[in-house]
Each structure stands twice: as structure tokens, then as C-alpha cells.
Amino acid sequence: MQEKTRILFVDDEPLVIQGLQRLLRNMRSEWDMVFVDSGPKGLEALARGPFDVVVADIAMPGMNGAEFIIEVKDRYPGTIRLVLSAHADPELILRVEGAAHQFLAKPCDPGLLRSVILGASDLGGRLRSEEIRKVLGGIGHLPVIPATYQEIVGLLAQEATTVEDLGKVVQRDPGMTANILKLVNSAYFGLRKRVSSPAEAVSFLGVDTLKALALIHGIFKQVQGFPPHFNAAHLWQHSLDLAGASREIARLEGLDKGLQSECFTGGLLHDVGLLILASGFPDAYKQIEQILTREPVEILSAEMRVLGVHHGEVGAHLLGLWGLPGTVVEAVAHHHTLPATFGLQPALVVHAAEVLSGGRGDFRVFGLERQSDLQLLSAALGPRLAGWNQVLNPEAGGHP
């Protein structure tokens, strides 16, 4: 029998607690729900037994929601952390932004709340290593490539910097893009659509908010702990190349601007799981590098052998927790595999771009030819694949 998902709700308003109990009554067969009215009581409940998900108000007397969520992150990093609040105090939001996985605004549609919790808990079930789940749970932001970090901080220090200047830098870096999209897609911005364009996200945030996030709260942190031969610069260049290739395929197919943007973002973020794992598990990645050097296998096979998880599902897990658009999350999850549901979607476009342009560069991780993938794509796409190939690899006569 499958265990119920354990969820802890923390809110100081009795009417809110009663409302949540009433709205979520039909989930009792799947969820084991506990309701408390303060942060200290929430920590006591967590000390008595583990919870999969915590949902907390942000403005509470005594220990406020920001302090509570930060404590949960520090003590129980594997717990999914959601903020549900009607209060939009900028200082509190900025304090908790690095510790919460998603923000939901009151009043929250019960269907939305259920879908967010179900989606987050389902994502957690993808990962087979409890150790890796805990490591990911403790990550508030993805690491950022050092050169980009220095560039963005330099721009933010200049009074004349514009949103357009920042957008051009943000869209060149996968970690930066993920951090910005996480924040702008939170419910506090009240947007009616999911934002997947880095430049559009920057325009919503504005220069002052970016300065606060970057300079005060450390959102743009440099990559640390990479194994020597997992070169962060190569990873950055590969991600940028793949983003451009994905957008070009989308343009060739006449997809609308929104889908072109999602394809670009999916390509840019496709290897964020590699950033996380290689910087968080450098010793394991030394073993993975040795396997790649000795054997003609792809990186996913080596990762599964050493860690029991691969970077596609790790990246998708974290981006899904952060509430990024589902099309982008799926593109990240499946960039090494042909999507099960065929159709001209970002997952297929990013996978095709990975196969067709993956041989570029001199970094072995990105230089493996995948003949079987080419054959599957060719069978699915026919002559269209040859057209994409010709555009992406003109110097090689249309050969990846």
C-alpha cells in the first residue's frame, strides 16, 4: 500500500485553517494533513516526524513565516517548502525567496493548491536517492557561471543600467535564467500567464528588484566545487549553443513567439542538473569522468551507474519545484530522450537540437555522437530533420 503524502499547514488565522480543512477534505485518502497555528508548533510537529510538504503563511506573530521556512530548509532540506499568503511585504518576500520553492497568493483556488502540491510531491518521487533529494532541497538558487556573475554585478553597480542591458546578460546564462524565472513566476506578481523569456522576466522585475536580489540576498552565486575537467565554461557555451539551435528549429517550423521563447529557455536550462550534481558531488563526477574516458557510453548511463539518478531528472525536479512552465520542465527532463508523446513541442525541439548540435566543442561530455537517436528522429521527422540539420550544421554539410 502506497504511503500517504504528509503535509504540514502553518497559519495563525483560525478561519484560514478551517477553510483549508474544508477545501481539502476530499484529499484525506491521499494526504495525511496536520494543521498548526504558529511557526514553533510547526517545528515541533516536524521534530515528531517527517513531512513531505510544508505550506506556511508568511506574516505571523512571533516567528514569522520567513523565519519558519528558513528553519525548515536548514533542519529538513528534503522537505518541499511552499508559501501561501495574502501579505506581499517586499522585505519578507526577499528574505524567504531563497528558501521557498514556490509562492501562492491568498485567496488561493483549491484546485491550484492541490495541483501544486501534487506536482511537487510527484516530482519528489522521481528521485531514487534520498541523499540527493536532501541536497536539492537545500538549494535555493542554481549556481551561476563566474564570468556572468561578475558581468551582472558590474551592470547592477551602474546607475544608468537598463532592463534591456540586464536582459541581454541574463539570457546567456542557465543559472541566471532559472533564478529570474523562478521569482517572476511566483504568484505575488499576479501574472495571468507563465513567463519563459528571460528578457520578459527582467522587464517585470525591474532594475531595483534585481539589485536587491543580486547584491543583498546573493541570488547570483558563483559555481563552486566543479571537478577540474567538468569545465563550467564549456557547459555554459554548450547551453548557449543549444538554446540558439532550439530557437532556430522553432523558427524554421513557424512556431509562435511564445513557443520559440520556451524552446530557447528549455535549451538554455537543459543541463542545469549537471550544474547541480557536478558542483554538489565532485567526487562522484570524477568517477563519471573516468567512465566516460574508458567506455563508449553517454553521460546519463555513467550518472545512473554512480549516482542512481541523471542530470535531466534532477534539473527538471528543481525547476518543477520552482514553478517554471511545464513545457520547459519537460524539455529539461527529456533532452536526452525522444518524448513519449510526439508533437512539435519544446521537449522534442530541445532533444533534436541536442542530437544535432551535441557534437560541437571539445568537451567530451557534449561530444558523443548518438547514432541511435538520429535514427529515431529521422524515422519520426523524415525530411524535416535533414532541413534542420542543414541549417544547424552548414559547415559540415548538414552532418552533426
C-alpha positions as CSV (number, residue, x, y, z in Angstrom):
1,M,0.0,0.0,0.0
2,Q,1.4,3.4,-1.0
3,E,2.1,5.7,1.9
4,K,0.2,9.0,2.1
5,T,1.9,12.3,1.3
6,R,2.4,14.1,4.6
7,I,1.6,17.8,4.5
8,L,2.0,20.4,7.3
9,F,0.0,23.6,7.1
10,V,1.1,26.5,9.3
11,D,-1.2,29.6,9.6
12,D,-2.1,31.8,12.6
13,E,-5.6,32.6,11.3
14,P,-8.2,30.1,12.6
15,L,-10.6,30.9,9.8
16,V,-7.9,30.1,7.2
17,I,-7.1,26.8,8.9
18,Q,-10.8,25.9,8.9
19,G,-11.2,26.9,5.3
20,L,-8.2,24.7,4.2
21,Q,-9.5,21.7,6.2
22,R,-12.9,22.1,4.4
23,L,-11.5,22.7,0.9
24,L,-9.0,19.8,1.2
25,R,-11.3,17.3,2.9
26,N,-11.6,15.1,-0.2
27,M,-7.8,14.6,-0.3
28,R,-7.7,12.8,3.1
29,S,-7.5,9.4,1.3
30,E,-4.2,10.5,-0.3
31,W,-2.8,13.1,2.1
32,D,-2.0,13.0,5.8
33,M,-2.6,16.6,6.8
34,V,-1.6,18.4,10.0
35,F,-2.7,22.0,10.8
36,V,-0.9,24.2,13.3
37,D,-1.2,27.9,14.1
38,S,2.4,29.0,14.7
39,G,6.0,28.5,13.5
40,P,7.2,27.0,16.8
41,K,4.3,24.5,16.7
42,G,5.2,23.7,13.1
43,L,8.8,22.9,14.1
44,E,7.6,20.7,17.0
45,A,5.4,18.8,14.5
46,L,8.4,18.3,12.2
47,A,10.5,17.1,15.1
48,R,8.0,14.4,15.9
49,G,8.0,13.0,12.3
50,P,9.0,13.9,8.7
51,F,6.7,15.8,6.3
52,D,6.9,15.7,2.5
53,V,5.5,19.2,2.1
54,V,5.2,22.3,4.3
55,V,2.7,25.1,3.4
56,A,3.1,28.3,5.6
57,D,1.7,31.8,5.8
58,I,4.4,34.5,5.6
59,A,3.1,37.1,8.1
60,M,2.6,35.5,11.6
61,P,3.2,37.0,15.0
62,G,6.3,35.8,16.9
63,M,8.2,33.6,14.5
64,N,7.1,34.9,11.1
65,G,6.7,32.7,8.0
66,A,10.0,33.7,6.6
67,E,11.9,32.6,9.7
68,F,9.9,29.4,9.9
69,I,10.6,28.4,6.2
70,I,14.3,29.2,6.6
71,E,14.4,27.0,9.7
72,V,12.7,24.2,7.8
73,K,15.2,24.5,5.0
74,D,18.2,24.3,7.4
75,R,16.8,21.5,9.5
76,Y,14.9,19.4,6.9
77,P,16.3,20.3,3.5
78,G,14.4,17.4,1.8
79,T,11.0,18.9,2.7
80,I,9.2,20.8,-0.1
81,R,8.5,24.4,1.1
82,L,5.5,26.4,-0.1
83,V,4.4,29.9,1.0
84,L,0.7,30.7,0.9
85,S,0.0,34.2,2.0
86,A,-2.1,37.4,1.3
87,H,0.7,39.6,2.5
88,A,3.2,40.9,-0.1
89,D,5.7,42.6,2.3
90,P,8.7,43.0,0.0
91,E,11.2,42.6,2.8
92,L,9.7,39.3,4.0
93,I,9.4,38.0,0.4
94,L,13.1,38.8,-0.3
95,R,14.1,37.1,3.0
96,V,12.3,33.9,2.2
97,E,12.8,33.9,-1.5
98,G,15.9,31.7,-1.4
99,A,14.3,29.2,1.0
100,A,10.8,28.7,-0.5
101,H,10.2,26.5,-3.6
102,Q,7.0,28.3,-4.6
103,F,4.8,31.3,-3.6
104,L,1.0,31.1,-3.7
105,A,-1.2,34.1,-3.1
106,K,-4.4,34.1,-0.9
107,P,-7.1,33.6,-1.7
108,C,-5.8,30.5,-3.5
109,D,-8.1,28.4,-5.7
110,P,-8.2,25.0,-4.1
111,G,-7.7,23.3,-7.4
112,L,-4.5,25.2,-7.9
113,L,-3.3,24.4,-4.4
114,R,-4.0,20.7,-4.9
115,S,-2.2,20.7,-8.3
116,V,0.9,22.5,-7.0
117,I,1.2,20.1,-4.0
118,L,0.5,17.0,-6.2
119,G,3.0,18.2,-8.8
120,A,5.7,18.9,-6.2
121,S,5.3,15.6,-4.4
122,D,5.2,13.7,-7.7
123,L,8.4,15.4,-8.7
124,G,10.0,14.3,-5.4
125,G,9.0,10.7,-6.3
126,R,11.2,10.8,-9.4
127,L,14.4,10.7,-7.4
128,R,15.7,7.5,-6.1
129,S,18.5,8.8,-3.9
130,E,17.4,10.2,-0.5
131,E,20.8,11.9,-0.2
132,I,20.4,13.7,-3.5
133,R,16.8,14.8,-2.6
134,K,18.2,16.4,0.6
135,V,20.9,18.1,-1.3
136,L,18.5,19.5,-3.8
137,G,16.1,20.5,-1.0
138,G,18.8,22.7,0.4
139,I,19.4,24.6,-2.8
140,G,17.7,27.9,-3.0
141,H,19.2,29.0,-6.3
142,L,21.1,27.4,-9.1
143,P,24.8,28.3,-9.3
144,V,25.8,30.9,-11.8
145,I,28.8,30.9,-14.1
146,P,31.5,33.2,-12.6
147,A,32.0,35.4,-15.7
148,T,28.3,36.1,-15.9
149,Y,28.1,36.8,-12.2
150,Q,30.8,39.4,-12.5
151,E,29.2,41.0,-15.5
152,I,25.7,41.2,-14.0
153,V,27.1,42.6,-10.7
154,G,29.1,45.2,-12.7
155,L,26.0,46.3,-14.6
156,L,23.9,46.5,-11.4
157,A,26.5,48.8,-9.9
158,Q,25.9,51.3,-12.7
159,E,23.1,53.8,-12.2
160,A,22.5,54.0,-16.0
161,T,21.9,50.3,-16.4
162,T,18.6,49.5,-18.2
163,V,16.4,46.4,-18.2
164,E,17.4,45.8,-21.8
165,D,21.1,45.6,-20.7
166,L,20.3,43.1,-17.9
167,G,18.1,41.0,-20.2
168,K,20.9,40.5,-22.7
169,V,23.2,39.2,-19.9
170,V,20.6,37.1,-18.1
171,Q,19.5,35.2,-21.2
172,R,23.1,34.0,-21.8
173,D,23.3,32.0,-18.6
174,P,21.3,29.0,-17.5
175,G,21.6,29.5,-13.7
176,M,20.7,33.2,-14.0
177,T,17.7,32.4,-16.2
178,A,16.3,29.8,-13.8
179,N,16.7,32.2,-10.8
180,I,14.9,35.0,-12.5
181,L,12.1,32.9,-13.9
182,K,11.5,31.3,-10.5
183,L,10.8,34.6,-8.9
184,V,8.8,36.3,-11.7
185,N,6.5,33.2,-12.0
186,S,5.7,33.3,-8.3
187,A,2.1,34.2,-7.5
188,Y,3.0,37.5,-6.0
189,F,3.5,39.0,-9.4
190,G,-0.1,38.1,-10.3
191,L,0.7,37.3,-14.0
192,R,-2.0,35.6,-16.0
193,K,0.5,33.6,-18.0
194,R,3.7,31.8,-17.3
195,V,6.8,33.8,-18.3
196,S,9.5,31.7,-20.0
197,S,11.5,34.6,-21.7
198,P,14.5,35.9,-19.6
199,A,14.2,39.3,-21.1
200,E,10.5,39.5,-20.4
201,A,11.1,38.3,-16.8
202,V,13.7,41.0,-16.3
203,S,11.3,43.7,-17.5
204,F,8.7,42.5,-14.9
205,L,11.2,42.6,-12.1
206,G,12.9,45.9,-12.8
207,V,16.4,47.1,-12.0
208,D,15.8,47.9,-8.3
209,T,14.4,44.4,-7.5
210,L,17.3,42.8,-9.4
211,K,19.8,44.9,-7.4
212,A,18.2,43.8,-4.1
213,L,18.2,40.2,-5.1
214,A,21.7,40.2,-6.6
215,L,23.6,42.4,-4.1
216,I,21.7,41.8,-0.9
217,H,20.3,38.3,-1.0
218,G,23.0,36.5,-3.0
219,I,20.8,35.1,-5.8
220,F,23.7,35.1,-8.3
221,K,26.3,32.9,-6.7
222,Q,29.3,31.5,-8.5
223,V,29.8,27.9,-9.3
224,Q,31.9,26.1,-6.7
225,G,33.4,22.7,-6.4
226,F,33.4,21.6,-10.1
227,P,35.8,18.7,-10.8
228,P,38.7,20.0,-12.9
229,H,37.7,18.5,-16.2
230,F,34.0,19.4,-15.9
231,N,34.7,22.8,-17.3
232,A,32.0,25.3,-16.4
233,A,32.9,27.5,-19.4
234,H,32.3,24.5,-21.8
235,L,29.0,23.9,-20.1
236,W,28.0,27.5,-20.5
237,Q,28.9,27.5,-24.2
238,H,27.1,24.2,-24.8
239,S,24.0,25.5,-23.1
240,L,24.1,28.8,-25.1
241,D,24.6,26.9,-28.4
242,L,21.7,24.5,-27.7
243,A,19.4,27.4,-26.8
244,G,20.2,29.1,-30.1
245,A,19.7,25.8,-32.0
246,S,16.4,25.1,-30.3
247,R,15.1,28.6,-31.1
248,E,16.2,28.2,-34.7
249,I,14.4,25.0,-35.1
250,A,11.2,26.6,-33.6
251,R,11.6,29.5,-36.0
252,L,12.0,27.2,-39.0
253,E,8.8,25.4,-38.1
254,G,6.9,28.6,-37.8
255,L,6.1,28.3,-34.1
256,D,4.7,31.4,-32.4
257,K,7.0,33.7,-30.4
258,G,5.9,32.2,-27.1
259,L,6.9,28.6,-28.2
260,Q,10.1,29.9,-29.7
261,S,10.9,31.5,-26.3
262,E,10.1,28.3,-24.4
263,C,12.3,26.3,-26.8
264,F,15.2,28.8,-26.2
265,T,14.7,28.6,-22.4
266,G,14.5,24.8,-22.4
267,G,17.7,24.7,-24.4
268,L,19.5,27.1,-22.1
269,L,18.4,25.3,-18.9
270,H,18.6,21.7,-20.2
271,D,21.8,21.0,-18.3
272,V,21.1,22.8,-15.0
273,G,21.0,19.3,-13.4
274,L,24.6,18.9,-14.4
275,L,25.5,22.2,-12.7
276,I,23.8,21.0,-9.6
277,L,25.2,17.5,-9.5
278,A,28.8,18.2,-10.6
279,S,29.2,21.1,-8.1
280,G,27.4,19.2,-5.3
281,F,29.0,15.8,-5.9
282,P,32.5,16.5,-7.3
283,D,34.0,13.1,-6.1
284,A,31.2,11.2,-7.9
285,Y,31.8,13.2,-11.0
286,K,35.4,12.3,-11.0
287,Q,34.2,8.7,-11.2
288,I,31.8,9.6,-14.0
289,E,34.6,11.3,-16.0
290,Q,36.7,8.2,-15.6
291,I,33.9,6.0,-17.0
292,L,33.4,8.4,-20.0
293,T,37.1,8.3,-20.7
294,R,37.2,4.5,-20.6
295,E,34.0,3.4,-22.1
296,P,31.8,4.5,-25.2
297,V,28.8,5.4,-23.0
298,E,26.7,8.5,-22.7
299,I,26.8,10.7,-19.6
300,L,23.3,9.6,-18.5
301,S,24.4,6.0,-18.2
302,A,27.5,6.9,-16.2
303,E,25.5,9.1,-13.9
304,M,23.0,6.4,-13.3
305,R,25.7,3.9,-12.5
306,V,27.5,6.2,-10.0
307,L,24.6,8.3,-8.5
308,G,21.5,6.4,-9.3
309,V,20.0,9.5,-10.9
310,H,20.8,11.6,-14.0
311,H,21.1,15.3,-14.6
312,G,17.9,15.6,-16.7
313,E,15.6,14.5,-13.9
314,V,17.5,16.4,-11.3
315,G,17.2,19.6,-13.3
316,A,13.5,19.0,-14.0
317,H,12.9,18.2,-10.4
318,L,14.2,21.6,-9.1
319,L,12.7,23.7,-11.9
320,G,9.4,22.0,-11.4
321,L,9.5,22.8,-7.7
322,W,10.2,26.4,-8.6
323,G,7.1,26.5,-10.7
324,L,8.7,27.1,-14.1
325,P,6.4,26.4,-17.1
326,G,5.7,22.7,-17.6
327,T,6.9,22.7,-21.2
328,V,10.3,24.0,-20.1
329,V,10.5,21.4,-17.3
330,E,9.7,18.6,-19.7
331,A,12.3,19.8,-22.2
332,V,14.9,19.6,-19.4
333,A,13.7,16.2,-18.2
334,H,13.8,14.6,-21.6
335,H,16.6,16.4,-23.5
336,H,18.4,13.1,-23.9
337,T,15.4,11.0,-25.0
338,L,12.7,11.2,-27.6
339,P,9.5,12.3,-25.9
340,A,6.9,9.6,-25.4
341,T,4.1,11.9,-26.7
342,F,5.2,13.0,-30.2
343,G,4.5,16.5,-31.4
344,L,6.2,19.7,-32.2
345,Q,6.8,20.8,-28.6
346,P,9.8,22.2,-26.7
347,A,10.7,18.8,-25.4
348,L,11.1,17.4,-29.0
349,V,12.8,20.6,-30.3
350,V,15.4,20.6,-27.5
351,H,16.0,16.9,-27.9
352,A,16.6,17.3,-31.6
353,A,18.9,20.3,-31.0
354,E,20.8,18.2,-28.5
355,V,21.3,15.4,-31.0
356,L,22.1,17.6,-34.0
357,S,24.4,20.1,-32.3
358,G,25.7,17.9,-29.4
359,G,28.9,17.1,-31.2
360,R,30.1,20.6,-31.2
361,G,33.0,21.7,-29.0
362,D,35.9,19.9,-27.5
363,F,34.4,18.8,-24.1
364,R,33.8,15.0,-24.1
365,V,30.6,15.1,-22.2
366,F,29.0,17.1,-25.1
367,G,30.9,15.5,-27.9
368,L,29.4,12.0,-28.1
369,E,27.6,11.0,-31.3
370,R,24.2,9.4,-30.7
371,Q,23.5,7.4,-33.9
372,S,20.5,5.6,-32.4
373,D,18.9,9.0,-31.5
374,L,19.5,10.3,-35.1
375,Q,17.8,7.2,-36.5
376,L,14.8,7.6,-34.2
377,L,14.4,11.3,-35.0
378,S,14.8,10.6,-38.7
379,A,12.1,7.9,-38.6
380,A,9.8,10.4,-36.8
381,L,10.5,13.6,-38.7
382,G,11.6,12.4,-42.1
383,P,12.9,15.1,-44.4
384,R,12.2,17.9,-41.9
385,L,15.2,16.6,-39.8
386,A,17.5,17.0,-42.8
387,G,16.4,20.6,-43.2
388,W,17.1,21.4,-39.5
389,N,20.4,19.6,-39.8
390,Q,21.4,21.7,-42.8
391,V,20.7,24.9,-41.0
392,L,22.4,24.0,-37.7
393,N,25.5,22.4,-39.3
394,P,26.1,24.2,-42.6
395,E,29.9,24.0,-42.2
396,A,29.7,20.2,-42.0
397,G,27.3,19.8,-45.0
398,G,24.4,19.1,-42.7
399,H,26.0,16.4,-40.6
400,P,26.1,16.7,-36.8
